[in-house]
Amino acid sequence: MLPTPEQVKAYIQAGLNCTHIEVEGDGQHFFATIVSPEFQGLRPVQRHQKVYAVLGDRMKAEIHALSFKTLTPEEFQA
């Protein structure tokens, strides 16, 4: 069964302290905007690694493709 955007959102929220998150997708391809204070001081590649670590094996088994934007709360407000 293909994951829903709501499930992908829940997976990310379970592992990251998110102040804002939006996930759109069709069950195979997803786009997310993720806002978290945990991204503070991290380079973009480190932020992406953090999200991929949270999703773990789901990226291999359930989620075919995920593109995302990672922001700190301050960057999101700007």
All heavy atoms as a GROMACS GRO file, in nm:
protein
  619
    1MET      N    1   0.084  -0.119   0.000
    1MET     CA    2   0.000   0.000   0.000
    1MET      C    3   0.088   0.125   0.000
    1MET      O    4   0.188   0.132   0.071
    1MET     CB    5  -0.090  -0.002   0.123
    1MET     CG    6  -0.194   0.105   0.119
    1MET     SD    7  -0.326   0.068   0.237
    1MET     CE    8  -0.311   0.209   0.343
    2LEU      N    9   0.052   0.222  -0.080
    2LEU     CA   10   0.130   0.344  -0.091
    2LEU      C   11   0.103   0.437   0.027
    2LEU      O   12  -0.010   0.449   0.072
    2LEU     CB   13   0.095   0.416  -0.221
    2LEU     CG   14   0.127   0.341  -0.351
    2LEU    CD1   15   0.074   0.418  -0.471
    2LEU    CD2   16   0.275   0.315  -0.364
    3PRO      N   17   0.208   0.505   0.075
    3PRO     CA   18   0.188   0.598   0.186
    3PRO      C   19   0.114   0.723   0.140
    3PRO      O   20   0.123   0.763   0.024
    3PRO     CB   21   0.330   0.631   0.232
    3PRO     CG   22   0.413   0.610   0.111
    3PRO     CD   23   0.348   0.498   0.035
    4THR      N   24   0.041   0.784   0.231
    4THR     CA   25  -0.028   0.910   0.202
    4THR      C   26   0.060   1.026   0.248
    4THR      O   27   0.153   1.007   0.328
    4THR     CB   28  -0.161   0.917   0.279
    4THR    OG1   29  -0.132   0.920   0.419
    4THR    CG2   30  -0.250   0.798   0.247
    5PRO      N   31   0.032   1.147   0.200
    5PRO     CA   32   0.106   1.263   0.250
    5PRO      C   33   0.096   1.276   0.403
    5PRO      O   34   0.194   1.313   0.468
    5PRO     CB   35   0.040   1.381   0.179
    5PRO     CG   36  -0.011   1.324   0.051
    5PRO     CD   37  -0.057   1.184   0.088
    6GLU      N   38  -0.019   1.241   0.459
    6GLU     CA   39  -0.038   1.250   0.604
    6GLU      C   40   0.055   1.152   0.677
    6GLU      O   41   0.109   1.184   0.782
    6GLU     CB   42  -0.184   1.223   0.641
    6GLU     CG   43  -0.280   1.330   0.596
    6GLU     CD   44  -0.315   1.321   0.446
    6GLU    OE1   45  -0.299   1.214   0.384
    6GLU    OE2   46  -0.357   1.424   0.391
    7GLN      N   47   0.075   1.033   0.619
    7GLN     CA   48   0.165   0.936   0.681
    7GLN      C   49   0.310   0.984   0.676
    7GLN      O   50   0.382   0.973   0.774
    7GLN     CB   51   0.153   0.800   0.612
    7GLN     CG   52   0.025   0.727   0.645
    7GLN     CD   53   0.009   0.602   0.561
    7GLN    OE1   54   0.020   0.606   0.439
    7GLN    NE2   55  -0.016   0.491   0.628
    8VAL      N   56   0.351   1.038   0.562
    8VAL     CA   57   0.488   1.089   0.549
    8VAL      C   58   0.508   1.202   0.649
    8VAL      O   59   0.612   1.209   0.716
    8VAL     CB   60   0.516   1.134   0.404
    8VAL    CG1   61   0.653   1.201   0.394
    8VAL    CG2   62   0.507   1.016   0.308
    9LYS      N   63   0.410   1.289   0.662
    9LYS     CA   64   0.416   1.397   0.759
    9LYS      C   65   0.434   1.342   0.900
    9LYS      O   66   0.518   1.390   0.977
    9LYS     CB   67   0.290   1.482   0.749
    9LYS     CG   68   0.283   1.599   0.844
    9LYS     CD   69   0.155   1.677   0.823
    9LYS     CE   70   0.144   1.791   0.919
    9LYS     NZ   71   0.022   1.871   0.897
   10ALA      N   72   0.357   1.240   0.935
   10ALA     CA   73   0.365   1.180   1.068
   10ALA      C   74   0.501   1.115   1.091
   10ALA      O   75   0.557   1.124   1.200
   10ALA     CB   76   0.254   1.077   1.085
   11TYR      N   77   0.557   1.049   0.988
   11TYR     CA   78   0.690   0.989   1.000
   11TYR      C   79   0.793   1.095   1.036
   11TYR      O   80   0.878   1.075   1.123
   11TYR     CB   81   0.733   0.922   0.870
   11TYR     CG   82   0.648   0.807   0.822
   11TYR    CD1   83   0.646   0.774   0.687
   11TYR    CD2   84   0.572   0.729   0.908
   11TYR    CE1   85   0.570   0.668   0.639
   11TYR    CE2   86   0.496   0.623   0.862
   11TYR     CZ   87   0.496   0.593   0.727
   11TYR     OH   88   0.421   0.488   0.680
   12ILE      N   89   0.788   1.208   0.965
   12ILE     CA   90   0.886   1.316   0.988
   12ILE      C   91   0.865   1.377   1.126
   12ILE      O   92   0.962   1.397   1.201
   12ILE     CB   93   0.876   1.421   0.876
   12ILE    CG1   94   0.918   1.359   0.741
   12ILE    CG2   95   0.965   1.542   0.909
   12ILE    CD1   96   0.887   1.445   0.620
   13GLN      N   97   0.741   1.403   1.162
   13GLN     CA   98   0.712   1.464   1.293
   13GLN      C   99   0.752   1.373   1.408
   13GLN      O  100   0.786   1.422   1.516
   13GLN     CB  101   0.564   1.498   1.303
   13GLN     CG  102   0.524   1.617   1.221
   13GLN     CD  103   0.375   1.645   1.227
   13GLN    OE1  104   0.293   1.555   1.211
   13GLN    NE2  105   0.341   1.770   1.251
   14ALA      N  106   0.750   1.243   1.387
   14ALA     CA  107   0.787   1.149   1.493
   14ALA      C  108   0.935   1.158   1.528
   14ALA      O  109   0.976   1.126   1.639
   14ALA     CB  110   0.751   1.007   1.453
   15GLY      N  111   1.017   1.205   1.432
   15GLY     CA  112   1.160   1.210   1.457
   15GLY      C  113   1.221   1.347   1.463
   15GLY      O  114   1.338   1.362   1.500
   16LEU      N  115   1.145   1.449   1.427
   16LEU     CA  116   1.196   1.588   1.427
   16LEU      C  117   1.098   1.678   1.501
   16LEU      O  118   0.977   1.663   1.488
   16LEU     CB  119   1.208   1.641   1.284
   16LEU     CG  120   1.332   1.613   1.204
   16LEU    CD1  121   1.316   1.670   1.064
   16LEU    CD2  122   1.455   1.669   1.269
   17ASN      N  123   1.153   1.774   1.571
   17ASN     CA  124   1.072   1.876   1.635
   17ASN      C  125   1.037   1.980   1.528
   17ASN      O  126   1.118   2.066   1.496
   17ASN     CB  127   1.151   1.940   1.750
   17ASN     CG  128   1.080   2.059   1.810
   17ASN    OD1  129   0.959   2.074   1.796
   17ASN    ND2  130   1.155   2.144   1.875
   18CYS      N  131   0.919   1.969   1.470
   18CYS     CA  132   0.877   2.058   1.361
   18CYS      C  133   0.782   2.165   1.413
   18CYS      O  134   0.686   2.134   1.483
   18CYS     CB  135   0.806   1.979   1.252
   18CYS     SG  136   0.906   1.851   1.176
   19THR      N  137   0.810   2.289   1.376
   19THR     CA  138   0.717   2.396   1.409
   19THR      C  139   0.617   2.418   1.297
   19THR      O  140   0.512   2.479   1.317
   19THR     CB  141   0.792   2.528   1.438
   19THR    OG1  142   0.871   2.562   1.325
   19THR    CG2  143   0.880   2.513   1.562
   20HIS      N  144   0.650   2.366   1.177
   20HIS     CA  145   0.560   2.374   1.062
   20HIS      C  146   0.602   2.264   0.966
   20HIS      O  147   0.721   2.242   0.945
   20HIS     CB  148   0.571   2.512   0.994
   20HIS     CG  149   0.487   2.524   0.871
   20HIS    ND1  150   0.355   2.558   0.876
   20HIS    CD2  151   0.517   2.505   0.741
   20HIS    CE1  152   0.306   2.562   0.753
   20HIS    NE2  153   0.403   2.529   0.669
   21ILE      N  154   0.505   2.197   0.908
   21ILE     CA  155   0.535   2.096   0.807
   21ILE      C  156   0.418   2.082   0.712
   21ILE      O  157   0.302   2.081   0.756
   21ILE     CB  158   0.573   1.960   0.870
   21ILE    CG1  159   0.612   1.859   0.762
   21ILE    CG2  160   0.464   1.908   0.959
   21ILE    CD1  161   0.677   1.733   0.814
   22GLU      N  162   0.448   2.079   0.584
   22GLU     CA  163   0.347   2.055   0.480
   22GLU      C  164   0.401   1.945   0.391
   22GLU      O  165   0.518   1.948   0.353
   22GLU     CB  166   0.327   2.180   0.394
   22GLU     CG  167   0.269   2.299   0.466
   22GLU     CD  168   0.266   2.422   0.375
   22GLU    OE1  169   0.245   2.408   0.253
   22GLU    OE2  170   0.286   2.531   0.428
   23VAL      N  171   0.318   1.848   0.358
   23VAL     CA  172   0.358   1.741   0.268
   23VAL      C  173   0.249   1.723   0.162
   23VAL      O  174   0.131   1.712   0.195
   23VAL     CB  175   0.380   1.607   0.342
   23VAL    CG1  176   0.420   1.498   0.244
   23VAL    CG2  177   0.486   1.622   0.451
   24GLU      N  178   0.291   1.723   0.038
   24GLU     CA  179   0.200   1.698  -0.074
   24GLU      C  180   0.255   1.580  -0.153
   24GLU      O  181   0.376   1.558  -0.154
   24GLU     CB  182   0.195   1.821  -0.167
   24GLU     CG  183   0.147   1.947  -0.100
   24GLU     CD  184   0.161   2.069  -0.191
   24GLU    OE1  185   0.213   2.055  -0.304
   24GLU    OE2  186   0.121   2.177  -0.148
   25GLY      N  187   0.168   1.506  -0.216
   25GLY     CA  188   0.216   1.396  -0.298
   25GLY      C  189   0.107   1.305  -0.346
   25GLY      O  190  -0.010   1.318  -0.307
   26ASP      N  191   0.149   1.210  -0.429
   26ASP     CA  192   0.054   1.118  -0.493
   26ASP      C  193   0.071   0.972  -0.449
   26ASP      O  194   0.018   0.882  -0.512
   26ASP     CB  195   0.068   1.127  -0.645
   26ASP     CG  196   0.207   1.087  -0.694
   26ASP    OD1  197   0.288   1.038  -0.614
   26ASP    OD2  198   0.232   1.105  -0.815
   27GLY      N  199   0.145   0.950  -0.342
   27GLY     CA  200   0.167   0.814  -0.296
   27GLY      C  201   0.304   0.760  -0.331
   27GLY      O  202   0.353   0.668  -0.267
   28GLN      N  203   0.366   0.816  -0.433
   28GLN     CA  204   0.501   0.776  -0.471
   28GLN      C  205   0.598   0.893  -0.469
   28GLN      O  206   0.712   0.880  -0.428
   28GLN     CB  207   0.502   0.711  -0.609
   28GLN     CG  208   0.433   0.577  -0.612
   28GLN     CD  209   0.450   0.509  -0.746
   28GLN    OE1  210   0.461   0.574  -0.849
   28GLN    NE2  211   0.452   0.378  -0.746
   29HIS      N  212   0.554   1.007  -0.516
   29HIS     CA  213   0.637   1.127  -0.522
   29HIS      C  214   0.580   1.231  -0.425
   29HIS      O  215   0.462   1.261  -0.431
   29HIS     CB  216   0.638   1.184  -0.664
   29HIS     CG  217   0.688   1.086  -0.764
   29HIS    ND1  218   0.605   0.998  -0.829
   29HIS    CD2  219   0.813   1.061  -0.809
   29HIS    CE1  220   0.677   0.924  -0.911
   29HIS    NE2  221   0.803   0.959  -0.900
   30PHE      N  222   0.668   1.283  -0.340
   30PHE     CA  223   0.625   1.377  -0.237
   30PHE      C  224   0.713   1.502  -0.238
   30PHE      O  225   0.831   1.496  -0.273
   30PHE     CB  226   0.633   1.313  -0.098
   30PHE     CG  227   0.542   1.197  -0.080
   30PHE    CD1  228   0.585   1.068  -0.104
   30PHE    CD2  229   0.410   1.216  -0.041
   30PHE    CE1  230   0.500   0.959  -0.088
   30PHE    CE2  231   0.324   1.108  -0.025
   30PHE     CZ  232   0.369   0.980  -0.050
   31PHE      N  233   0.653   1.614  -0.196
   31PHE     CA  234   0.726   1.736  -0.172
   31PHE      C  235   0.688   1.785  -0.032
   31PHE      O  236   0.571   1.788   0.002
   31PHE     CB  237   0.694   1.846  -0.273
   31PHE     CG  238   0.767   1.973  -0.241
   31PHE    CD1  239   0.901   1.986  -0.272
   31PHE    CD2  240   0.704   2.076  -0.175
   31PHE    CE1  241   0.970   2.101  -0.237
   31PHE    CE2  242   0.771   2.191  -0.140
   31PHE     CZ  243   0.905   2.204  -0.172
   32ALA      N  244   0.789   1.820   0.047
   32ALA     CA  245   0.763   1.865   0.184
   32ALA      C  246   0.836   1.996   0.212
   32ALA      O  247   0.946   2.020   0.163
   32ALA     CB  248   0.809   1.760   0.283
   33THR      N  249   0.772   2.080   0.292
   33THR     CA  250   0.835   2.196   0.351
   33THR      C  251   0.842   2.166   0.500
   33THR      O  252   0.739   2.143   0.564
   33THR     CB  253   0.752   2.324   0.326
   33THR    OG1  254   0.741   2.344   0.184
   33THR    CG2  255   0.818   2.445   0.389
   34ILE      N  256   0.965   2.164   0.552
   34ILE     CA  257   0.987   2.123   0.691
   34ILE      C  258   1.056   2.237   0.764
   34ILE      O  259   1.165   2.281   0.723
   34ILE     CB  260   1.073   1.996   0.698
   34ILE    CG1  261   1.012   1.885   0.611
   34ILE    CG2  262   1.091   1.951   0.843
   34ILE    CD1  263   1.107   1.772   0.581
   35VAL      N  264   0.995   2.284   0.871
   35VAL     CA  265   1.050   2.393   0.952
   35VAL      C  266   1.081   2.336   1.090
   35VAL      O  267   0.991   2.284   1.157
   35VAL     CB  268   0.952   2.511   0.962
   35VAL    CG1  269   1.012   2.624   1.044
   35VAL    CG2  270   0.910   2.560   0.823
   36SER      N  271   1.207   2.347   1.130
   36SER     CA  272   1.246   2.291   1.259
   36SER      C  273   1.362   2.370   1.320
   36SER      O  274   1.457   2.406   1.249
   36SER     CB  275   1.290   2.145   1.242
   36SER     OG  276   1.342   2.095   1.364
   37PRO      N  277   1.356   2.395   1.451
   37PRO     CA  278   1.470   2.459   1.516
   37PRO      C  279   1.593   2.368   1.517
   37PRO      O  280   1.705   2.415   1.534
   37PRO     CB  281   1.420   2.487   1.659
   37PRO     CG  282   1.303   2.397   1.679
   37PRO     CD  283   1.246   2.372   1.544
   38GLU      N  284   1.574   2.239   1.492
   38GLU     CA  285   1.687   2.146   1.487
   38GLU      C  286   1.778   2.172   1.366
   38GLU      O  287   1.890   2.121   1.362
   38GLU     CB  288   1.637   2.002   1.483
   38GLU     CG  289   1.566   1.960   1.611
   38GLU     CD  290   1.526   1.814   1.609
   38GLU    OE1  291   1.604   1.731   1.561
   38GLU    OE2  292   1.416   1.785   1.659
   39PHE      N  293   1.733   2.251   1.270
   39PHE     CA  294   1.813   2.282   1.152
   39PHE      C  295   1.908   2.400   1.177
   39PHE      O  296   1.994   2.429   1.093
   39PHE     CB  297   1.725   2.314   1.032
   39PHE     CG  298   1.639   2.199   0.987
   39PHE    CD1  299   1.511   2.222   0.939
   39PHE    CD2  300   1.685   2.068   0.991
   39PHE    CE1  301   1.431   2.117   0.897
   39PHE    CE2  302   1.605   1.963   0.948
   39PHE     CZ  303   1.478   1.988   0.900
   40GLN      N  304   1.892   2.467   1.290
   40GLN     CA  305   1.974   2.583   1.323
   40GLN      C  306   2.122   2.547   1.318
   40GLN      O  307   2.166   2.449   1.379
   40GLN     CB  308   1.939   2.636   1.462
   40GLN     CG  309   2.002   2.769   1.496
   40GLN     CD  310   1.943   2.882   1.414
   40GLN    OE1  311   1.823   2.886   1.389
   40GLN    NE2  312   2.027   2.972   1.369
   41GLY      N  313   2.200   2.623   1.244
   41GLY     CA  314   2.345   2.603   1.236
   41GLY      C  315   2.389   2.491   1.144
   41GLY      O  316   2.509   2.467   1.132
   42LEU      N  317   2.295   2.422   1.080
   42LEU     CA  318   2.332   2.313   0.990
   42LEU      C  319   2.334   2.360   0.845
   42LEU      O  320   2.251   2.441   0.804
   42LEU     CB  321   2.233   2.197   1.002
   42LEU     CG  322   2.222   2.129   1.138
   42LEU    CD1  323   2.118   2.017   1.132
   42LEU    CD2  324   2.356   2.074   1.183
   43ARG      N  325   2.428   2.306   0.769
   43ARG     CA  326   2.431   2.333   0.624
   43ARG      C  327   2.316   2.256   0.559
   43ARG      O  328   2.264   2.159   0.617
   43ARG     CB  329   2.564   2.287   0.566
   43ARG     CG  330   2.683   2.364   0.619
   43ARG     CD  331   2.814   2.328   0.548
   43ARG     NE  332   2.828   2.186   0.515
   43ARG     CZ  333   2.889   2.096   0.591
   43ARG    NH1  334   2.942   2.130   0.707
   43ARG    NH2  335   2.898   1.970   0.552
   44PRO      N  336   2.274   2.298   0.439
   44PRO     CA  337   2.161   2.230   0.373
   44PRO      C  338   2.179   2.077   0.363
   44PRO      O  339   2.085   2.003   0.388
   44PRO     CB  340   2.157   2.294   0.235
   44PRO     CG  341   2.207   2.433   0.260
   44PRO     CD  342   2.316   2.416   0.363
   45VAL      N  343   2.297   2.031   0.329
   45VAL     CA  344   2.318   1.887   0.318
   45VAL      C  345   2.300   1.818   0.453
   45VAL      O  346   2.245   1.707   0.460
   45VAL     CB  347   2.455   1.853   0.254
   45VAL    CG1  348   2.570   1.885   0.346
   45VAL    CG2  349   2.459   1.708   0.212
   46GLN      N  350   2.340   1.882   0.561
   46GLN     CA  351   2.322   1.825   0.695
   46GLN      C  352   2.174   1.820   0.732
   46GLN      O  353   2.129   1.725   0.798
   46GLN     CB  354   2.400   1.905   0.799
   46GLN     CG  355   2.550   1.895   0.782
   46GLN     CD  356   2.624   1.993   0.872
   46GLN    OE1  357   2.593   2.112   0.875
   46GLN    NE2  358   2.721   1.942   0.946
   47ARG      N  359   2.100   1.920   0.692
   47ARG     CA  360   1.956   1.922   0.718
   47ARG      C  361   1.888   1.805   0.645
   47ARG      O  362   1.804   1.736   0.701
   47ARG     CB  363   1.895   2.054   0.672
   47ARG     CG  364   1.943   2.173   0.751
   47ARG     CD  365   1.888   2.302   0.694
   47ARG     NE  366   1.939   2.419   0.765
   47ARG     CZ  367   1.888   2.539   0.755
   47ARG    NH1  368   1.784   2.561   0.676
   47ARG    NH2  369   1.938   2.640   0.823
   48HIS      N  370   1.927   1.786   0.520
   48HIS     CA  371   1.868   1.677   0.441
   48HIS      C  372   1.905   1.542   0.501
   48HIS      O  373   1.820   1.452   0.508
   48HIS     CB  374   1.913   1.688   0.296
   48HIS     CG  375   1.847   1.800   0.223
   48HIS    ND1  376   1.822   1.795   0.088
   48HIS    CD2  377   1.800   1.919   0.265
   48HIS    CE1  378   1.761   1.907   0.051
   48HIS    NE2  379   1.748   1.984   0.158
   49GLN      N  380   2.028   1.527   0.545
   49GLN     CA  381   2.070   1.402   0.608
   49GLN      C  382   1.987   1.373   0.732
   49GLN      O  383   1.952   1.258   0.760
   49GLN     CB  384   2.219   1.407   0.644
   49GLN     CG  385   2.309   1.402   0.522
   49GLN     CD  386   2.454   1.434   0.554
   49GLN    OE1  387   2.486   1.499   0.654
   49GLN    NE2  388   2.544   1.390   0.466
   50LYS      N  389   1.955   1.477   0.806
   50LYS     CA  390   1.875   1.462   0.928
   50LYS      C  391   1.735   1.409   0.893
   50LYS      O  392   1.684   1.318   0.959
   50LYS     CB  393   1.866   1.597   0.999
   50LYS     CG  394   1.822   1.592   1.143
   50LYS     CD  395   1.851   1.727   1.206
   50LYS     CE  396   1.838   1.726   1.354
   50LYS     NZ  397   1.934   1.645   1.425
   51VAL      N  398   1.674   1.462   0.788
   51VAL     CA  399   1.541   1.416   0.745
   51VAL      C  400   1.549   1.272   0.695
   51VAL      O  401   1.467   1.188   0.732
   51VAL     CB  402   1.482   1.508   0.636
   51VAL    CG1  403   1.350   1.452   0.582
   51VAL    CG2  404   1.460   1.649   0.691
   52TYR      N  405   1.650   1.242   0.613
   52TYR     CA  406   1.665   1.106   0.562
   52TYR      C  407   1.688   1.007   0.676
   52TYR      O  408   1.638   0.895   0.673
   52TYR     CB  409   1.778   1.096   0.460
   52TYR     CG  410   1.744   1.157   0.326
   52TYR    CD1  411   1.829   1.248   0.266
   52TYR    CD2  412   1.626   1.123   0.260
   52TYR    CE1  413   1.798   1.303   0.143
   52TYR    CE2  414   1.594   1.180   0.137
   52TYR     CZ  415   1.682   1.269   0.079
   52TYR     OH  416   1.650   1.323  -0.042
   53ALA      N  417   1.761   1.047   0.779
   53ALA     CA  418   1.786   0.960   0.894
   53ALA      C  419   1.655   0.930   0.967
   53ALA      O  420   1.632   0.817   1.011
   53ALA     CB  421   1.887   1.023   0.989
   54VAL      N  422   1.568   1.030   0.978
   54VAL     CA  423   1.438   1.011   1.043
   54VAL      C  424   1.353   0.912   0.964
   54VAL      O  425   1.286   0.826   1.022
   54VAL     CB  426   1.365   1.147   1.058
   54VAL    CG1  427   1.219   1.127   1.091
   54VAL    CG2  428   1.432   1.232   1.163
   55LEU      N  429   1.357   0.922   0.832
   55LEU     CA  430   1.274   0.834   0.749
   55LEU      C  431   1.333   0.695   0.735
   55LEU      O  432   1.260   0.598   0.711
   55LEU     CB  433   1.254   0.898   0.611
   55LEU     CG  434   1.170   1.025   0.613
   55LEU    CD1  435   1.173   1.092   0.478
   55LEU    CD2  436   1.028   0.995   0.655
   56GLY      N  437   1.464   0.683   0.749
   56GLY     CA  438   1.531   0.554   0.748
   56GLY      C  439   1.494   0.465   0.631
   56GLY      O  440   1.492   0.509   0.516
   57ASP      N  441   1.460   0.340   0.661
   57ASP     CA  442   1.430   0.241   0.558
   57ASP      C  443   1.302   0.271   0.480
   57ASP      O  444   1.280   0.212   0.374
   57ASP     CB  445   1.419   0.101   0.620
   57ASP     CG  446   1.554   0.047   0.663
   57ASP    OD1  447   1.658   0.096   0.611
   57ASP    OD2  448   1.558  -0.042   0.749
   58ARG      N  449   1.221   0.360   0.532
   58ARG     CA  450   1.099   0.397   0.458
   58ARG      C  451   1.134   0.459   0.322
   58ARG      O  452   1.056   0.449   0.229
   58ARG     CB  453   1.014   0.493   0.539
   58ARG     CG  454   0.947   0.427   0.657
   58ARG     CD  455   0.852   0.524   0.725
   58ARG     NE  456   0.772   0.453   0.822
   58ARG     CZ  457   0.795   0.457   0.953
   58ARG    NH1  458   0.895   0.527   1.001
   58ARG    NH2  459   0.717   0.390   1.035
   59MET      N  460   1.252   0.522   0.314
   59MET     CA  461   1.294   0.581   0.186
   59MET      C  462   1.323   0.472   0.083
   59MET      O  463   1.312   0.495  -0.036
   59MET     CB  464   1.419   0.669   0.204
   59MET     CG  465   1.391   0.802   0.268
   59MET     SD  466   1.270   0.904   0.177
   59MET     CE  467   1.349   0.926   0.019
   60LYS      N  468   1.358   0.354   0.128
   60LYS     CA  469   1.386   0.243   0.036
   60LYS      C  470   1.260   0.162   0.006
   60LYS      O  471   1.242   0.114  -0.105
   60LYS     CB  472   1.492   0.150   0.097
   60LYS     CG  473   1.624   0.215   0.122
   60LYS     CD  474   1.717   0.119   0.192
   60LYS     CE  475   1.841   0.192   0.239
   60LYS     NZ  476   1.919   0.112   0.332
   61ALA      N  477   1.176   0.147   0.106
   61ALA     CA  478   1.063   0.055   0.093
   61ALA      C  479   0.931   0.123   0.055
   61ALA      O  480   0.858   0.071  -0.030
   61ALA     CB  481   1.044  -0.020   0.224
   62GLU      N  482   0.900   0.236   0.115
   62GLU     CA  483   0.768   0.296   0.097
   62GLU      C  484   0.767   0.421   0.008
   62GLU      O  485   0.677   0.438  -0.072
   62GLU     CB  486   0.710   0.338   0.234
   62GLU     CG  487   0.677   0.224   0.326
   62GLU     CD  488   0.626   0.276   0.459
   62GLU    OE1  489   0.536   0.362   0.459
   62GLU    OE2  490   0.679   0.231   0.562
   63ILE      N  491   0.864   0.507   0.028
   63ILE     CA  492   0.863   0.638  -0.038
   63ILE      C  493   0.955   0.634  -0.159
   63ILE      O  494   1.076   0.618  -0.146
   63ILE     CB  495   0.908   0.748   0.061
   63ILE    CG1  496   0.816   0.748   0.183
   63ILE    CG2  497   0.908   0.884  -0.008
   63ILE    CD1  498   0.867   0.833   0.298
   64HIS      N  499   0.896   0.646  -0.276
   64HIS     CA  500   0.973   0.637  -0.399
   64HIS      C  501   1.061   0.762  -0.418
   64HIS      O  502   1.178   0.751  -0.452
   64HIS     CB  503   0.879   0.620  -0.519
   64HIS     CG  504   0.948   0.620  -0.650
   64HIS    ND1  505   1.031   0.518  -0.691
   64HIS    CD2  506   0.949   0.710  -0.751
   64HIS    CE1  507   1.079   0.545  -0.810
   64HIS    NE2  508   1.031   0.662  -0.849
   65ALA      N  509   1.003   0.879  -0.398
   65ALA     CA  510   1.078   1.003  -0.418
   65ALA      C  511   1.026   1.110  -0.322
   65ALA      O  512   0.906   1.124  -0.304
   65ALA     CB  513   1.065   1.051  -0.562
   66LEU      N  514   1.120   1.182  -0.263
   66LEU     CA  515   1.084   1.291  -0.173
   66LEU      C  516   1.177   1.408  -0.199
   66LEU      O  517   1.299   1.394  -0.191
   66LEU     CB  518   1.097   1.246  -0.027
   66LEU     CG  519   1.082   1.355   0.080
   66LEU    CD1  520   0.939   1.408   0.081
   66LEU    CD2  521   1.119   1.301   0.217
   67SER      N  522   1.121   1.520  -0.233
   67SER     CA  523   1.200   1.643  -0.239
   67SER      C  524   1.146   1.733  -0.130
   67SER      O  525   1.027   1.729  -0.097
   67SER     CB  526   1.195   1.711  -0.376
   67SER     OG  527   1.072   1.702  -0.434
   68PHE      N  528   1.234   1.810  -0.071
   68PHE     CA  529   1.189   1.891   0.040
   68PHE      C  530   1.274   2.016   0.056
   68PHE      O  531   1.387   2.024   0.008
   68PHE     CB  532   1.185   1.811   0.171
   68PHE     CG  533   1.309   1.732   0.201
   68PHE    CD1  534   1.412   1.787   0.274
   68PHE    CD2  535   1.320   1.601   0.158
   68PHE    CE1  536   1.526   1.713   0.304
   68PHE    CE2  537   1.433   1.527   0.187
   68PHE     CZ  538   1.536   1.583   0.260
   69LYS      N  539   1.213   2.111   0.125
   69LYS     CA  540   1.277   2.236   0.162
   69LYS      C  541   1.286   2.235   0.313
   69LYS      O  542   1.188   2.207   0.382
   69LYS     CB  543   1.190   2.352   0.112
   69LYS     CG  544   1.249   2.488   0.131
   69LYS     CD  545   1.172   2.599   0.060
   69LYS     CE  546   1.026   2.574   0.038
   69LYS     NZ  547   0.954   2.691  -0.012
   70THR      N  548   1.407   2.261   0.366
   70THR     CA  549   1.426   2.262   0.512
   70THR      C  550   1.462   2.402   0.557
   70THR      O  551   1.552   2.465   0.502
   70THR     CB  552   1.539   2.164   0.551
   70THR    OG1  553   1.657   2.194   0.476
   70THR    CG2  554   1.499   2.020   0.525
   71LEU      N  555   1.390   2.451   0.656
   71LEU     CA  556   1.408   2.587   0.705
   71LEU      C  557   1.408   2.590   0.858
   71LEU      O  558   1.341   2.508   0.922
   71LEU     CB  559   1.294   2.676   0.656
   71LEU     CG  560   1.270   2.684   0.505
   71LEU    CD1  561   1.134   2.743   0.477
   71LEU    CD2  562   1.379   2.766   0.440
   72THR      N  563   1.479   2.687   0.913
   72THR     CA  564   1.466   2.715   1.055
   72THR      C  565   1.341   2.801   1.072
   72THR      O  566   1.293   2.860   0.975
   72THR     CB  567   1.588   2.792   1.109
   72THR    OG1  568   1.593   2.921   1.047
   72THR    CG2  569   1.718   2.716   1.088
   73PRO      N  570   1.286   2.813   1.193
   73PRO     CA  571   1.171   2.900   1.212
   73PRO      C  572   1.198   3.045   1.169
   73PRO      O  573   1.111   3.109   1.110
   73PRO     CB  574   1.144   2.891   1.363
   73PRO     CG  575   1.194   2.756   1.400
   73PRO     CD  576   1.317   2.736   1.313
   74GLU      N  577   1.320   3.093   1.191
   74GLU     CA  578   1.354   3.231   1.152
   74GLU      C  579   1.354   3.245   0.999
   74GLU      O  580   1.306   3.345   0.946
   74GLU     CB  581   1.491   3.270   1.208
   74GLU     CG  582   1.496   3.280   1.358
   74GLU     CD  583   1.509   3.143   1.429
   74GLU    OE1  584   1.543   3.041   1.364
   74GLU    OE2  585   1.482   3.138   1.550
   75GLU      N  586   1.407   3.145   0.929
   75GLU     CA  587   1.408   3.150   0.783
   75GLU      C  588   1.266   3.143   0.729
   75GLU      O  589   1.233   3.209   0.629
   75GLU     CB  590   1.490   3.033   0.726
   75GLU     CG  591   1.638   3.045   0.757
   75GLU     CD  592   1.715   2.917   0.730
   75GLU    OE1  593   1.654   2.808   0.727
   75GLU    OE2  594   1.839   2.926   0.713
   76PHE      N  595   1.181   3.064   0.791
   76PHE     CA  596   1.043   3.050   0.747
   76PHE      C  597   0.966   3.180   0.763
   76PHE      O  598   0.884   3.215   0.679
   76PHE     CB  599   0.975   2.936   0.825
   76PHE     CG  600   0.835   2.907   0.781
   76PHE    CD1  601   0.809   2.854   0.656
   76PHE    CD2  602   0.727   2.931   0.866
   76PHE    CE1  603   0.679   2.826   0.617
   76PHE    CE2  604   0.599   2.903   0.828
   76PHE     CZ  605   0.574   2.850   0.702
   77GLN      N  606   0.993   3.253   0.870
   77GLN     CA  607   0.923   3.380   0.896
   77GLN      C  608   0.965   3.490   0.801
   77GLN      O  609   0.888   3.582   0.775
   77GLN     CB  610   0.947   3.425   1.040
   77GLN     CG  611   0.882   3.338   1.145
   77GLN     CD  612   0.731   3.331   1.132
   77GLN    OE1  613   0.666   3.431   1.102
   77GLN    NE2  614   0.676   3.214   1.153
   78ALA      N  615   1.088   3.480   0.748
   78ALA     CA  616   1.142   3.587   0.661
   78ALA      C  617   1.079   3.590   0.523
   78ALA      O  618   1.017   3.506   0.475
   78ALA     CB  619   1.292   3.569   0.645
   0.00000   0.00000   0.00000
